[in-house]
Amino acid sequence: GGGFGGLNTALALNDLPWPSDMKPTITLLDKKERFVFLPLLYELCVDDASPEEVAPTFKSLLEGTDIEFVQCGADGVDAKT
């Protein structure tokens, strides 16, 4: 998921020094198109922050990385494959 934990994990995995032949494909899944930073909602309401600062798209957050974003939910994980 694209909350703090999932986003941070994806970015950390992307930054690890993988051997070029072993770098995994990193895909971040979330039902929503945007990461919402709730503590900034007040600033948005009083016009001290822009919508992109409070709720940037995952596409913009992951720009410049090798992480793929797919907007969807997941029903489970197949750990065998």
N, C-alpha and C positions, 0 to 999 in steps of 0.2 A: 504494500500500500504506500501511498504518497504522503503519509504523515511525516512528522519529524524523524522518527526512527527509520522508516523505509527510505526516505530521501537521503538521509545521512549515510545509511548503509550503502546505498547504490553509489553515492559519490566517493565514499571511502574505498569501496571495492574497485572502482574505476581508477583511482589514484595509486593503487598498489603496483609495485614494480614486477609485473607479470613477465615471464619470458615470452617473446613475441609469438611463439608457437603454442602457448598455453593460455593466452588471455581469453577469459570466458566472455560470452555475450551477456551483457547485463541489460535486463528489461525491467522497467518499473511499471507496475500496473496500478491504476486507480480509477474508480468510477467517475470521478470528477476531472474536469479539464484543468482546474486551478488548485494551487496550494494556498489555503487561506490562513493567514497569520492573524488569528483572532485578537491578540493584544493591540493591534493597530486599528481595529474597527472604530474606536472612538476618534482617532485622528482623521480617519476617512470622513466621519460624520461632521466634524467641525472644519473640514477642508484643509487639514494640515498634512494630509497624505493622499497620494493618487491611488486609484483602484489597482494599478499595476504593482504598487508597493505593498499593498495589503493582500492582494490575491493574484500573484503572478501566475502565468500559465506554466505548466510543467515544461512545455516546449522551450520557453524563454529561460527557465532555470537550468535546463540541461544543455543549453546551447554551448558548443565548444567541448562537449564530452562525447564519449562513445556510447552513452546510455540511450537505449531506445525507450520511448514512452508509449504505452498502449492504454487507451482509455477504455477500461472494461473492468468487470469484477472477476473474481476467481471462486470456483466452487471447491477446489482442493488442490493438492500438490502431489504429483507422481514422483516420489523420490527414487524410484527404481530406474528411471530412464534419464 
